[in-house]
Amino acid sequence: MAPKLMVFKTPREIRTVMHPLRMEIIERLEVEGPDSIAGLAAKLERPANALTYHVRLLERAGVLVRQGSRRAKRRPEAVYELTPARIAIGADPRSPSALRAAASSVTAICRMADREIRHALKSGLLGTGQPVGRRYQARLSEPDLKRVHRKLAEIGRILERARDRKQGRPHAFTSFLVPLAHER
């Protein structure tokens, strides 16, 4: 059985997994299931030879595994699937290089969210007056913080259950809960 959560801790592991294109590959396989490099290339609108390197790195990192192969045109092509259900970053706060890698992974996630929001706005996918995002700052007690984490976990469960659904419009949910180091 595949692990439910795979945590990446070293700077090299973090950089390998959190590259924007690799994150797109992971998300596509997460949403649509196993696929070949050619299938991923068509869905991501990129040349297949541009994805080969990235798929191989994810395979070496243990994130992807060859599920089998299928016949395509004149030759068989490998089909890849995700190994873990979820991926997380567990950077050691005592390691400056791990912290830099984790911070750049957050930047990559923000860039992906930015692209998705711009596309949704440009395509008219968002209704008039529909909020795209929100930002709050508050002083949270430990009980408040636990309650927020429970709510985020609940949202995660709703999204997990809806992942394999065939009807409905695909959505992305990105959230960060960050303790602030100074008064605002």
Secondary structure as GFF3:
##gff-version 3
##sequence-region A 1 184
A	DSSP	beta_strand	5	8	.	.	.	ID=ss1
A	DSSP	alpha_helix	11	17	.	.	.	ID=ss2
A	DSSP	alpha_helix	20	32	.	.	.	ID=ss3
A	DSSP	beta_strand	35	36	.	.	.	ID=ss4
A	DSSP	alpha_helix	37	44	.	.	.	ID=ss5
A	DSSP	alpha_helix	48	60	.	.	.	ID=ss6
A	DSSP	beta_strand	64	72	.	.	.	ID=ss7
A	DSSP	beta_strand	75	82	.	.	.	ID=ss8
A	DSSP	beta_strand	86	89	.	.	.	ID=ss9
A	DSSP	alpha_helix	96	122	.	.	.	ID=ss10
A	DSSP	alpha_helix	142	162	.	.	.	ID=ss11
###
